[in-house]
């Protein structure tokens, strides 16, 4: 079911629409309790945010007039399918002087191939800006 949330009726989501918040493993937010953790029924993957929850948060931000926050949340949603280690590697590669233009474009291709099209566009833009500003690996 496609929801369309807004800040006036749905925020905070955890209080007003808790049935919408599911972890990537399908657990509801009310199933994540200390008792369930101690009983061994909650694993680390049960505590991760899902791409759908981030999309709901983006809708809330957009309805409040914060388009930039909504865009950031949608880029974050795209990255939920990547391992934490890979996200940190990409983050490191995006730092000035850490990557060649070709390396950044390779990351963009990887992101796009895995459905992270907004992030791919962001990395391509970074590659172009770094090239213009002489911030690529080897430009020192």
N, CA, C and O atoms as CSV, one atom per row, in Angstrom:
chain,resi,resn,atom,element,x,y,z
A,1,UNK,N,N,0.842,-1.180,0.000
A,1,UNK,CA,C,0.000,0.000,0.000
A,1,UNK,C,C,0.887,1.243,0.000
A,1,UNK,O,O,1.787,1.370,0.830
A,2,UNK,N,N,0.631,2.147,-0.922
A,2,UNK,CA,C,1.400,3.385,-1.032
A,2,UNK,C,C,0.820,4.439,-0.104
A,2,UNK,O,O,-0.308,4.894,-0.292
A,3,UNK,N,N,1.587,4.814,0.879
A,3,UNK,CA,C,1.168,5.853,1.822
A,3,UNK,C,C,1.695,7.192,1.327
A,3,UNK,O,O,2.673,7.245,0.581
A,4,UNK,N,N,1.060,8.246,1.734
A,4,UNK,CA,C,1.553,9.586,1.470
A,4,UNK,C,C,1.395,10.363,2.771
A,4,UNK,O,O,0.311,10.847,3.095
A,5,UNK,N,N,2.489,10.473,3.504
A,5,UNK,CA,C,2.441,11.041,4.848
A,5,UNK,C,C,2.680,12.541,4.828
A,5,UNK,O,O,3.293,13.078,3.906
A,6,UNK,N,N,2.179,13.208,5.870
A,6,UNK,CA,C,2.498,14.630,6.029
A,6,UNK,C,C,2.698,14.950,7.499
A,6,UNK,O,O,2.234,14.235,8.387
A,7,UNK,N,N,3.394,16.032,7.722
A,7,UNK,CA,C,3.838,16.393,9.063
A,7,UNK,C,C,2.673,16.673,10.011
A,7,UNK,O,O,2.750,16.350,11.196
A,8,UNK,N,N,1.600,17.267,9.503
A,8,UNK,CA,C,0.498,17.641,10.388
A,8,UNK,C,C,-0.227,16.439,10.972
A,8,UNK,O,O,-0.549,16.435,12.160
A,9,UNK,N,N,-0.490,15.420,10.163
A,9,UNK,CA,C,-1.283,14.301,10.678
A,9,UNK,C,C,-0.448,13.077,11.062
A,9,UNK,O,O,-0.923,12.226,11.813
A,10,UNK,N,N,0.762,12.973,10.571
A,10,UNK,CA,C,1.515,11.730,10.746
A,10,UNK,C,C,2.797,11.838,11.574
A,10,UNK,O,O,3.417,10.816,11.868
A,11,UNK,N,N,3.206,13.040,11.953
A,11,UNK,CA,C,4.474,13.186,12.676
A,11,UNK,C,C,4.216,13.379,14.161
A,11,UNK,O,O,3.333,14.157,14.521
A,12,UNK,N,N,4.940,12.713,15.026
A,12,UNK,CA,C,5.990,11.730,14.753
A,12,UNK,C,C,5.405,10.364,14.364
A,12,UNK,O,O,4.438,9.893,14.962
A,13,UNK,N,N,6.000,9.761,13.374
A,13,UNK,CA,C,5.480,8.516,12.814
A,13,UNK,C,C,5.391,7.420,13.871
A,13,UNK,O,O,4.406,6.683,13.916
A,14,UNK,N,N,6.404,7.306,14.716
A,14,UNK,CA,C,6.418,6.239,15.729
A,14,UNK,C,C,5.222,6.335,16.674
A,14,UNK,O,O,4.749,5.320,17.185
A,15,UNK,N,N,4.739,7.544,16.904
A,15,UNK,CA,C,3.583,7.730,17.784
A,15,UNK,C,C,2.261,7.651,17.026
A,15,UNK,O,O,1.309,7.022,17.489
A,16,UNK,N,N,2.206,8.291,15.860
A,16,UNK,CA,C,0.934,8.413,15.156
A,16,UNK,C,C,0.674,7.327,14.122
A,16,UNK,O,O,-0.481,7.048,13.800
A,17,UNK,N,N,1.740,6.704,13.589
A,17,UNK,CA,C,1.569,5.663,12.575
A,17,UNK,C,C,2.543,4.507,12.803
A,17,UNK,O,O,3.228,4.097,11.865
A,18,UNK,N,N,2.624,3.971,14.023
A,18,UNK,CA,C,3.620,2.935,14.311
A,18,UNK,C,C,3.464,1.682,13.456
A,18,UNK,O,O,4.431,0.948,13.254
A,19,UNK,N,N,2.264,1.431,12.954
A,19,UNK,CA,C,2.048,0.243,12.117
A,19,UNK,C,C,2.835,0.306,10.803
A,19,UNK,O,O,3.041,-0.718,10.152
A,20,UNK,N,N,3.269,1.493,10.421
A,20,UNK,CA,C,4.023,1.652,9.177
A,20,UNK,C,C,5.513,1.366,9.334
A,20,UNK,O,O,6.206,1.103,8.351
A,21,UNK,N,N,5.995,1.419,10.552
A,21,UNK,CA,C,7.429,1.269,10.770
A,21,UNK,C,C,7.781,-0.201,10.932
A,21,UNK,O,O,7.509,-0.823,11.959
A,22,UNK,N,N,8.396,-0.734,9.884
A,22,UNK,CA,C,8.881,-2.107,9.891
A,22,UNK,C,C,10.382,-2.096,9.668
A,22,UNK,O,O,10.907,-1.273,8.918
A,23,UNK,N,N,11.064,-3.018,10.326
A,23,UNK,CA,C,12.497,-3.148,10.109
A,23,UNK,C,C,12.713,-3.880,8.782
A,23,UNK,O,O,11.761,-4.422,8.220
A,24,UNK,N,N,13.938,-3.903,8.279
A,24,UNK,CA,C,14.194,-4.651,7.045
A,24,UNK,C,C,13.859,-6.143,7.169
A,24,UNK,O,O,13.623,-6.813,6.164
A,25,UNK,N,N,13.838,-6.656,8.396
A,25,UNK,CA,C,13.493,-8.066,8.609
A,25,UNK,C,C,11.994,-8.268,8.794
A,25,UNK,O,O,11.534,-9.398,8.953
A,26,UNK,N,N,11.231,-7.176,8.774
A,26,UNK,CA,C,9.780,-7.272,8.872
A,26,UNK,C,C,9.210,-7.116,10.268
A,26,UNK,O,O,7.998,-7.225,10.450
A,27,UNK,N,N,10.055,-6.864,11.258
A,27,UNK,CA,C,9.543,-6.673,12.624
A,27,UNK,C,C,8.898,-5.289,12.752
A,27,UNK,O,O,9.355,-4.310,12.162
A,28,UNK,N,N,7.836,-5.244,13.532
A,28,UNK,CA,C,7.205,-3.969,13.856
A,28,UNK,C,C,8.004,-3.289,14.967
A,28,UNK,O,O,8.709,-3.951,15.730
A,29,UNK,N,N,7.892,-1.999,15.048
A,29,UNK,CA,C,8.645,-1.241,16.052
A,29,UNK,C,C,8.279,-1.667,17.468
A,29,UNK,O,O,9.133,-1.659,18.355
A,30,UNK,N,N,7.031,-2.036,17.691
A,30,UNK,CA,C,6.620,-2.439,19.036
A,30,UNK,C,C,7.134,-3.825,19.422
A,30,UNK,O,O,7.006,-4.233,20.577
A,31,UNK,N,N,7.716,-4.552,18.464
A,31,UNK,CA,C,8.313,-5.852,18.755
A,31,UNK,C,C,9.771,-5.727,19.208
A,31,UNK,O,O,10.381,-6.706,19.638
A,32,UNK,N,N,10.315,-4.528,19.109
A,32,UNK,CA,C,11.696,-4.305,19.531
A,32,UNK,C,C,11.662,-3.780,20.962
A,32,UNK,O,O,11.600,-2.573,21.193
A,33,UNK,N,N,11.703,-4.692,21.904
A,33,UNK,CA,C,11.665,-4.331,23.320
A,33,UNK,C,C,12.871,-4.953,24.020
A,33,UNK,O,O,13.498,-5.876,23.498
A,34,UNK,N,N,13.180,-4.447,25.182
A,34,UNK,CA,C,14.291,-5.001,25.947
A,34,UNK,C,C,14.024,-6.462,26.310
A,34,UNK,O,O,14.935,-7.289,26.273
A,35,UNK,N,N,12.787,-6.775,26.656
A,35,UNK,CA,C,12.449,-8.165,26.970
A,35,UNK,C,C,12.716,-9.075,25.772
A,35,UNK,O,O,13.237,-10.179,25.934
A,36,UNK,N,N,12.361,-8.618,24.573
A,36,UNK,CA,C,12.589,-9.414,23.368
A,36,UNK,C,C,14.078,-9.535,23.040
A,36,UNK,O,O,14.533,-10.565,22.544
A,37,UNK,N,N,14.820,-8.481,23.320
A,37,UNK,CA,C,16.278,-8.533,23.124
A,37,UNK,C,C,16.882,-9.557,24.074
A,37,UNK,O,O,17.662,-10.412,23.656
A,38,UNK,N,N,16.523,-9.471,25.356
A,38,UNK,CA,C,17.066,-10.390,26.361
A,38,UNK,C,C,16.661,-11.838,26.095
A,38,UNK,O,O,17.391,-12.765,26.444
A,39,UNK,N,N,15.494,-12.027,25.477
A,39,UNK,CA,C,15.030,-13.375,25.152
A,39,UNK,C,C,15.698,-13.909,23.882
A,39,UNK,O,O,15.493,-15.062,23.504
A,40,UNK,N,N,16.493,-13.066,23.233
A,40,UNK,CA,C,17.180,-13.500,22.014
A,40,UNK,C,C,16.325,-13.432,20.767
A,40,UNK,O,O,16.688,-13.997,19.736
A,41,UNK,N,N,15.198,-12.750,20.846
A,41,UNK,CA,C,14.287,-12.661,19.703
A,41,UNK,C,C,14.529,-11.448,18.813
A,41,UNK,O,O,13.872,-11.290,17.784
A,42,UNK,N,N,15.462,-10.599,19.201
A,42,UNK,CA,C,15.793,-9.425,18.403
A,42,UNK,C,C,17.284,-9.472,18.081
A,42,UNK,O,O,18.131,-9.517,18.973
A,43,UNK,N,N,17.574,-9.459,16.808
A,43,UNK,CA,C,18.958,-9.479,16.327
A,43,UNK,C,C,19.334,-8.085,15.835
A,43,UNK,O,O,18.473,-7.214,15.709
A,44,UNK,N,N,20.606,-7.877,15.560
A,44,UNK,CA,C,21.083,-6.566,15.133
A,44,UNK,C,C,20.378,-6.100,13.861
A,44,UNK,O,O,20.066,-4.917,13.725
A,45,UNK,N,N,20.123,-7.022,12.927
A,45,UNK,CA,C,19.445,-6.628,11.688
A,45,UNK,C,C,18.006,-6.194,11.927
A,45,UNK,O,O,17.420,-5.498,11.098
A,46,UNK,N,N,17.437,-6.598,13.049
A,46,UNK,CA,C,16.085,-6.158,13.400
A,46,UNK,C,C,16.071,-4.693,13.844
A,46,UNK,O,O,15.009,-4.075,13.918
A,47,UNK,N,N,17.234,-4.147,14.136
A,47,UNK,CA,C,17.318,-2.778,14.653
A,47,UNK,C,C,17.725,-1.760,13.592
A,47,UNK,O,O,17.894,-0.578,13.894
A,48,UNK,N,N,17.882,-2.214,12.361
A,48,UNK,CA,C,18.258,-1.317,11.268
A,48,UNK,C,C,17.006,-0.626,10.722
A,48,UNK,O,O,15.898,-1.157,10.806
A,49,UNK,N,N,17.206,0.555,10.169
A,49,UNK,CA,C,16.082,1.266,9.556
A,49,UNK,C,C,15.865,0.723,8.143
A,49,UNK,O,O,16.815,0.328,7.467
A,50,UNK,N,N,14.627,0.709,7.715
A,50,UNK,CA,C,14.315,0.208,6.372
A,50,UNK,C,C,14.248,1.366,5.379
A,50,UNK,O,O,14.070,2.525,5.754
A,51,UNK,N,N,14.393,1.021,4.121
A,51,UNK,CA,C,14.270,2.035,3.081
A,51,UNK,C,C,12.869,2.652,3.092
A,51,UNK,O,O,12.720,3.845,2.827
A,52,UNK,N,N,11.843,1.853,3.395
A,52,UNK,CA,C,10.484,2.378,3.421
A,52,UNK,C,C,10.292,3.383,4.553
A,52,UNK,O,O,9.630,4.403,4.364
A,53,UNK,N,N,10.856,3.112,5.714
A,53,UNK,CA,C,10.750,4.064,6.824
A,53,UNK,C,C,11.440,5.378,6.467
A,53,UNK,O,O,10.935,6.454,6.788
A,54,UNK,N,N,12.582,5.292,5.811
A,54,UNK,CA,C,13.268,6.518,5.373
A,54,UNK,C,C,12.429,7.275,4.342
A,54,UNK,O,O,12.406,8.506,4.343
A,55,UNK,N,N,11.742,6.542,3.465
A,55,UNK,CA,C,10.851,7.198,2.499
A,55,UNK,C,C,9.708,7.912,3.224
A,55,UNK,O,O,9.342,9.027,2.852
A,56,UNK,N,N,9.149,7.285,4.245
A,56,UNK,CA,C,8.100,7.947,5.022
A,56,UNK,C,C,8.641,9.224,5.674
A,56,UNK,O,O,7.975,10.259,5.678
A,57,UNK,N,N,9.843,9.138,6.217
A,57,UNK,CA,C,10.453,10.327,6.827
A,57,UNK,C,C,10.675,11.411,5.768
A,57,UNK,O,O,10.512,12.598,6.051
A,58,UNK,N,N,11.047,11.004,4.549
A,58,UNK,CA,C,11.229,11.964,3.461
A,58,UNK,C,C,9.909,12.652,3.121
A,58,UNK,O,O,9.880,13.858,2.874
A,59,UNK,N,N,8.825,11.893,3.110
A,59,UNK,CA,C,7.514,12.481,2.840
A,59,UNK,C,C,7.145,13.508,3.906
A,59,UNK,O,O,6.602,14.571,3.603
A,60,UNK,N,N,7.447,13.177,5.148
A,60,UNK,CA,C,7.177,14.116,6.248
A,60,UNK,C,C,7.994,15.392,6.051
A,60,UNK,O,O,7.461,16.496,6.162
A,61,UNK,N,N,9.284,15.241,5.761
A,61,UNK,CA,C,10.150,16.405,5.553
A,61,UNK,C,C,9.648,17.254,4.389
A,61,UNK,O,O,9.609,18.481,4.479
A,62,UNK,N,N,9.267,16.602,3.307
A,62,UNK,CA,C,8.765,17.323,2.138
A,62,UNK,C,C,7.493,18.096,2.465
A,62,UNK,O,O,7.326,19.241,2.044
A,63,UNK,N,N,6.602,17.464,3.216
A,63,UNK,CA,C,5.343,18.130,3.565
A,63,UNK,C,C,5.578,19.327,4.484
A,63,UNK,O,O,4.748,20.233,4.560
A,64,UNK,N,N,6.712,19.323,5.180
A,64,UNK,CA,C,7.063,20.446,6.054
A,64,UNK,C,C,7.862,21.504,5.297
A,64,UNK,O,O,8.294,22.496,5.884
A,65,UNK,N,N,8.057,21.294,3.995
A,65,UNK,CA,C,8.775,22.270,3.183
A,65,UNK,C,C,10.279,22.090,3.167
A,65,UNK,O,O,10.999,22.963,2.682
A,66,UNK,N,N,10.769,20.977,3.688
A,66,UNK,CA,C,12.211,20.749,3.747
A,66,UNK,C,C,12.621,19.758,2.651
A,66,UNK,O,O,12.843,18.577,2.916
A,67,UNK,N,N,12.715,20.262,1.421
A,67,UNK,CA,C,13.034,19.407,0.275
A,67,UNK,C,C,14.442,18.830,0.360
A,67,UNK,O,O,14.668,17.692,-0.052
A,68,UNK,N,N,15.394,19.601,0.891
A,68,UNK,CA,C,16.764,19.105,0.988
A,68,UNK,C,C,16.850,17.921,1.958
A,68,UNK,O,O,17.522,16.931,1.671
A,69,UNK,N,N,16.177,18.023,3.089
A,69,UNK,CA,C,16.153,16.902,4.033
A,69,UNK,C,C,15.500,15.686,3.387
A,69,UNK,O,O,15.973,14.563,3.560
A,70,UNK,N,N,14.418,15.901,2.646
A,70,UNK,CA,C,13.751,14.795,1.962
A,70,UNK,C,C,14.701,14.124,0.975
A,70,UNK,O,O,14.747,12.897,0.897
A,71,UNK,N,N,15.453,14.912,0.230
A,71,UNK,CA,C,16.420,14.344,-0.725
A,71,UNK,C,C,17.496,13.547,0.008
A,71,UNK,O,O,17.882,12.468,-0.442
A,72,UNK,N,N,17.979,14.071,1.130
A,72,UNK,CA,C,18.993,13.351,1.918
A,72,UNK,C,C,18.447,12.017,2.418
A,72,UNK,O,O,19.143,11.003,2.370
A,73,UNK,N,N,17.208,12.015,2.894
A,73,UNK,CA,C,16.601,10.786,3.394
A,73,UNK,C,C,16.394,9.772,2.270
A,73,UNK,O,O,16.541,8.568,2.483
A,74,UNK,N,N,16.059,10.249,1.092
A,74,UNK,CA,C,15.881,9.329,-0.044
A,74,UNK,C,C,17.223,8.740,-0.491
A,74,UNK,O,O,17.287,7.572,-0.875
A,75,UNK,N,N,18.282,9.530,-0.445
A,75,UNK,CA,C,19.612,8.972,-0.750
A,75,UNK,C,C,19.991,7.937,0.311
A,75,UNK,O,O,20.556,6.893,-0.015
A,76,UNK,N,N,19.684,8.220,1.567
A,76,UNK,CA,C,19.960,7.250,2.642
A,76,UNK,C,C,19.173,5.968,2.407
A,76,UNK,O,O,19.693,4.872,2.619
A,77,UNK,N,N,17.933,6.096,1.974
A,77,UNK,CA,C,17.105,4.906,1.706
A,77,UNK,C,C,17.751,4.030,0.647
A,77,UNK,O,O,17.730,2.803,0.749
A,78,UNK,N,N,18.326,4.661,-0.371
A,78,UNK,CA,C,18.995,3.885,-1.418
A,78,UNK,C,C,20.177,3.090,-0.869
A,78,UNK,O,O,20.491,2.013,-1.375
A,79,UNK,N,N,20.819,3.609,0.143
A,79,UNK,CA,C,22.026,2.967,0.674
A,79,UNK,C,C,21.737,1.842,1.663
A,79,UNK,O,O,22.662,1.149,2.085
A,80,UNK,N,N,20.477,1.646,2.042
A,80,UNK,CA,C,20.176,0.588,3.012
A,80,UNK,C,C,20.488,-0.800,2.466
A,80,UNK,O,O,20.649,-1.745,3.238
A,81,UNK,N,N,20.574,-0.932,1.162
A,81,UNK,CA,C,20.894,-2.224,0.567
A,81,UNK,C,C,22.377,-2.531,0.511
A,81,UNK,O,O,22.771,-3.613,0.075
A,82,UNK,N,N,23.201,-1.597,0.943
A,82,UNK,CA,C,24.652,-1.780,0.941
A,82,UNK,C,C,25.131,-2.070,2.359
A,82,UNK,O,O,24.513,-1.639,3.332
A,83,UNK,N,N,26.223,-2.794,2.467
A,83,UNK,CA,C,26.778,-3.071,3.794
A,83,UNK,C,C,27.327,-1.782,4.397
A,83,UNK,O,O,27.693,-0.848,3.683
A,84,UNK,N,N,27.375,-1.755,5.721
A,84,UNK,CA,C,27.963,-0.602,6.409
A,84,UNK,C,C,29.393,-0.372,5.942
A,84,UNK,O,O,29.821,0.766,5.751
A,85,UNK,N,N,30.127,-1.467,5.762
A,85,UNK,CA,C,31.528,-1.362,5.347
A,85,UNK,C,C,31.635,-0.693,3.981
A,85,UNK,O,O,32.500,0.157,3.769
A,86,UNK,N,N,30.753,-1.078,3.050
A,86,UNK,CA,C,30.821,-0.488,1.710
A,86,UNK,C,C,30.433,0.983,1.743
A,86,UNK,O,O,31.045,1.792,1.045
A,87,UNK,N,N,29.447,1.341,2.523
A,87,UNK,CA,C,29.053,2.748,2.640
A,87,UNK,C,C,30.223,3.572,3.180
A,87,UNK,O,O,30.485,4.672,2.692
A,88,UNK,N,N,30.922,3.048,4.180
A,88,UNK,CA,C,32.075,3.773,4.726
A,88,UNK,C,C,33.213,3.868,3.721
A,88,UNK,O,O,33.911,4.880,3.674
A,89,UNK,N,N,33.410,2.829,2.919
A,89,UNK,CA,C,34.430,2.879,1.867
A,89,UNK,C,C,34.089,3.964,0.843
A,89,UNK,O,O,34.962,4.723,0.421
A,90,UNK,N,N,32.836,4.030,0.455
A,90,UNK,CA,C,32.409,5.057,-0.504
A,90,UNK,C,C,32.578,6.442,0.098
A,90,UNK,O,O,33.050,7.363,-0.569
A,91,UNK,N,N,32.194,6.587,1.350
A,91,UNK,CA,C,32.373,7.865,2.050
A,91,UNK,C,C,33.845,8.287,2.028
A,91,UNK,O,O,34.165,9.437,1.731
A,92,UNK,N,N,34.722,7.352,2.341
A,92,UNK,CA,C,36.152,7.651,2.320
A,92,UNK,C,C,36.640,8.011,0.933
A,92,UNK,O,O,37.469,8.908,0.778
A,93,UNK,N,N,36.138,7.326,-0.070
A,93,UNK,CA,C,36.544,7.592,-1.445
A,93,UNK,C,C,36.111,8.976,-1.911
A,93,UNK,O,O,36.721,9.547,-2.815
A,94,UNK,N,N,35.065,9.514,-1.303
A,94,UNK,CA,C,34.552,10.828,-1.689
A,94,UNK,C,C,35.312,11.985,-1.041
A,94,UNK,O,O,35.059,13.146,-1.360
A,95,UNK,N,N,36.217,11.685,-0.159
A,95,UNK,CA,C,36.999,12.761,0.458
A,95,UNK,C,C,37.993,13.308,-0.566
A,95,UNK,O,O,38.495,12.552,-1.399
A,96,UNK,N,N,38.281,14.595,-0.517
A,96,UNK,CA,C,39.221,15.182,-1.479
A,96,UNK,C,C,40.560,14.441,-1.498
A,96,UNK,O,O,41.081,14.030,-0.461
A,97,UNK,N,N,41.090,14.286,-2.696
A,97,UNK,CA,C,42.400,13.678,-2.965
A,97,UNK,C,C,42.461,12.180,-2.682
A,97,UNK,O,O,43.552,11.608,-2.689
A,98,UNK,N,N,41.327,11.526,-2.434
A,98,UNK,CA,C,41.328,10.097,-2.119
A,98,UNK,C,C,41.104,9.205,-3.334
A,98,UNK,O,O,41.472,8.030,-3.313
A,99,UNK,N,N,40.500,9.752,-4.402
A,99,UNK,CA,C,40.128,8.925,-5.548
A,99,UNK,C,C,40.429,9.648,-6.852
A,99,UNK,O,O,40.445,10.877,-6.918
A,100,UNK,N,N,40.665,8.857,-7.875
A,100,UNK,CA,C,40.763,9.412,-9.223
A,100,UNK,C,C,39.346,9.599,-9.750
A,100,UNK,O,O,38.385,9.085,-9.177
A,101,UNK,N,N,39.229,10.333,-10.836
A,101,UNK,CA,C,37.918,10.510,-11.453
A,101,UNK,C,C,37.378,9.150,-11.900
A,101,UNK,O,O,36.189,8.873,-11.748
A,102,UNK,N,N,38.239,8.318,-12.444
A,102,UNK,CA,C,37.813,6.997,-12.903
A,102,UNK,C,C,37.299,6.143,-11.747
A,102,UNK,O,O,36.311,5.424,-11.898
A,103,UNK,N,N,37.962,6.219,-10.598
A,103,UNK,CA,C,37.501,5.466,-9.427
A,103,UNK,C,C,36.125,5.944,-8.975
A,103,UNK,O,O,35.261,5.131,-8.645
A,104,UNK,N,N,35.921,7.254,-8.959
A,104,UNK,CA,C,34.622,7.794,-8.569
A,104,UNK,C,C,33.536,7.395,-9.570
A,104,UNK,O,O,32.423,7.047,-9.176
A,105,UNK,N,N,33.856,7.444,-10.843
A,105,UNK,CA,C,32.875,7.036,-11.848
A,105,UNK,C,C,32.565,5.545,-11.741
A,105,UNK,O,O,31.441,5.125,-12.016
A,106,UNK,N,N,33.539,4.754,-11.351
A,106,UNK,CA,C,33.303,3.332,-11.108
A,106,UNK,C,C,32.355,3.112,-9.939
A,106,UNK,O,O,31.486,2.241,-9.991
A,107,UNK,N,N,32.524,3.901,-8.888
A,107,UNK,CA,C,31.610,3.828,-7.744
A,107,UNK,C,C,30.205,4.221,-8.181
A,107,UNK,O,O,29.227,3.587,-7.787
A,108,UNK,N,N,30.108,5.263,-8.992
A,108,UNK,CA,C,28.794,5.701,-9.482
A,108,UNK,C,C,28.119,4.591,-10.283
A,108,UNK,O,O,26.916,4.368,-10.146
A,109,UNK,N,N,28.885,3.902,-11.112
A,109,UNK,CA,C,28.322,2.791,-11.890
A,109,UNK,C,C,27.825,1.675,-10.970
A,109,UNK,O,O,26.749,1.116,-11.181
A,110,UNK,N,N,28.624,1.359,-9.946
A,110,UNK,CA,C,28.218,0.328,-8.975
A,110,UNK,C,C,26.920,0.723,-8.278
A,110,UNK,O,O,25.998,-0.084,-8.156
A,111,UNK,N,N,26.859,1.971,-7.824
A,111,UNK,CA,C,25.663,2.444,-7.142
A,111,UNK,C,C,24.446,2.347,-8.056
A,111,UNK,O,O,23.396,1.840,-7.659
A,112,UNK,N,N,24.598,2.833,-9.269
A,112,UNK,CA,C,23.478,2.820,-10.205
A,112,UNK,C,C,23.032,1.398,-10.532
A,112,UNK,O,O,21.834,1.123,-10.612
A,113,UNK,N,N,23.985,0.503,-10.718
A,113,UNK,CA,C,23.661,-0.894,-11.030
A,113,UNK,C,C,22.893,-1.562,-9.899
A,113,UNK,O,O,22.181,-2.541,-10.121
A,114,UNK,N,N,23.038,-1.033,-8.684
A,114,UNK,CA,C,22.355,-1.595,-7.516
A,114,UNK,C,C,21.159,-0.746,-7.082
A,114,UNK,O,O,20.695,-0.863,-5.947
A,115,UNK,N,N,20.664,0.099,-7.973
A,115,UNK,CA,C,19.448,0.854,-7.707
A,115,UNK,C,C,19.614,2.163,-6.966
A,115,UNK,O,O,18.625,2.826,-6.654
A,116,UNK,N,N,20.836,2.545,-6.681
A,116,UNK,CA,C,21.075,3.792,-5.941
A,116,UNK,C,C,21.360,4.927,-6.930
A,116,UNK,O,O,22.459,5.480,-6.963
A,117,UNK,N,N,20.352,5.259,-7.729
A,117,UNK,CA,C,20.546,6.224,-8.816
A,117,UNK,C,C,20.792,7.647,-8.323
A,117,UNK,O,O,21.571,8.381,-8.932
A,118,UNK,N,N,20.147,8.046,-7.237
A,118,UNK,CA,C,20.384,9.391,-6.710
A,118,UNK,C,C,21.803,9.514,-6.161
A,118,UNK,O,O,22.455,10.544,-6.333
A,119,UNK,N,N,22.276,8.466,-5.503
A,119,UNK,CA,C,23.641,8.467,-4.997
A,119,UNK,C,C,24.635,8.423,-6.137
A,119,UNK,O,O,25.684,9.062,-6.061
A,120,UNK,N,N,24.332,7.687,-7.189
A,120,UNK,CA,C,25.210,7.628,-8.357
A,120,UNK,C,C,25.360,9.015,-8.970
A,120,UNK,O,O,26.466,9.425,-9.321
A,121,UNK,N,N,24.256,9.734,-9.098
A,121,UNK,CA,C,24.306,11.102,-9.637
A,121,UNK,C,C,25.143,12.004,-8.738
A,121,UNK,O,O,25.906,12.836,-9.228
A,122,UNK,N,N,25.005,11.844,-7.443
A,122,UNK,CA,C,25.779,12.631,-6.473
A,122,UNK,C,C,27.277,12.376,-6.649
A,122,UNK,O,O,28.069,13.319,-6.653
A,123,UNK,N,N,27.669,11.111,-6.795
A,123,UNK,CA,C,29.086,10.762,-6.946
A,123,UNK,C,C,29.614,11.283,-8.287
A,123,UNK,O,O,30.741,11.773,-8.356
A,124,UNK,N,N,28.820,11.181,-9.341
A,124,UNK,CA,C,29.248,11.736,-10.637
A,124,UNK,C,C,29.456,13.242,-10.546
A,124,UNK,O,O,30.418,13.780,-11.093
A,125,UNK,N,N,28.550,13.912,-9.855
A,125,UNK,CA,C,28.684,15.357,-9.666
A,125,UNK,C,C,29.952,15.664,-8.877
A,125,UNK,O,O,30.677,16.602,-9.211
A,126,UNK,N,N,30.223,14.888,-7.841
A,126,UNK,CA,C,31.450,15.084,-7.057
A,126,UNK,C,C,32.679,14.904,-7.935
A,126,UNK,O,O,33.635,15.672,-7.823
A,127,UNK,N,N,32.669,13.907,-8.800
A,127,UNK,CA,C,33.804,13.670,-9.690
A,127,UNK,C,C,34.053,14.881,-10.582
A,127,UNK,O,O,35.200,15.279,-10.783
A,128,UNK,N,N,32.993,15.463,-11.114
A,128,UNK,CA,C,33.131,16.641,-11.984
A,128,UNK,C,C,33.657,17.849,-11.201
A,128,UNK,O,O,34.551,18.555,-11.666
A,129,UNK,N,N,33.100,18.076,-10.024
A,129,UNK,CA,C,33.528,19.209,-9.195
A,129,UNK,C,C,34.982,19.028,-8.766
A,129,UNK,O,O,35.767,19.974,-8.825
A,130,UNK,N,N,35.343,17.823,-8.336
A,130,UNK,CA,C,36.722,17.570,-7.915
A,130,UNK,C,C,37.688,17.774,-9.078
A,130,UNK,O,O,38.798,18.271,-8.886
A,131,UNK,N,N,37.274,17.397,-10.261
A,131,UNK,CA,C,38.143,17.596,-11.426
A,131,UNK,C,C,38.362,19.086,-11.673
A,131,UNK,O,O,39.495,19.518,-11.885
A,132,UNK,N,N,37.302,19.865,-11.648
A,132,UNK,CA,C,37.400,21.322,-11.857
A,132,UNK,C,C,38.237,22.004,-10.786
A,132,UNK,O,O,38.995,22.931,-11.068
A,133,UNK,N,N,38.089,21.531,-9.552
A,133,UNK,CA,C,38.769,22.182,-8.423
A,133,UNK,C,C,40.112,21.547,-8.086
A,133,UNK,O,O,40.757,21.922,-7.107
A,134,UNK,N,N,40.530,20.579,-8.908
A,134,UNK,CA,C,41.815,19.895,-8.701
A,134,UNK,C,C,41.879,19.224,-7.335
A,134,UNK,O,O,42.834,19.418,-6.582
A,135,UNK,N,N,40.851,18.431,-7.019
A,135,UNK,CA,C,40.750,17.741,-5.736
A,135,UNK,C,C,40.797,16.218,-5.886
A,135,UNK,O,O,40.460,15.485,-4.956
A,136,UNK,N,N,41.219,15.747,-7.072
A,136,UNK,CA,C,41.319,14.308,-7.299
A,136,UNK,C,C,42.673,13.766,-6.851
A,136,UNK,O,O,43.640,14.514,-6.703
A,137,UNK,N,N,42.722,12.474,-6.642
A,137,UNK,CA,C,43.992,11.828,-6.265
A,137,UNK,C,C,45.026,12.142,-7.349
A,137,UNK,O,O,44.746,11.998,-8.539
A,138,UNK,N,N,46.209,12.567,-6.937
A,138,UNK,CA,C,47.262,12.914,-7.882
A,138,UNK,C,C,47.296,14.391,-8.253
A,138,UNK,O,O,48.220,14.832,-8.938
A,139,UNK,N,N,46.301,15.164,-7.811
A,139,UNK,CA,C,46.251,16.593,-8.133
A,139,UNK,C,C,47.084,17.456,-7.182
A,139,UNK,O,O,47.258,18.649,-7.429
A,140,UNK,N,N,47.593,16.879,-6.116
A,140,UNK,CA,C,48.320,17.680,-5.114
A,140,UNK,C,C,49.553,18.302,-5.711
A,140,UNK,O,O,50.286,19.008,-5.018
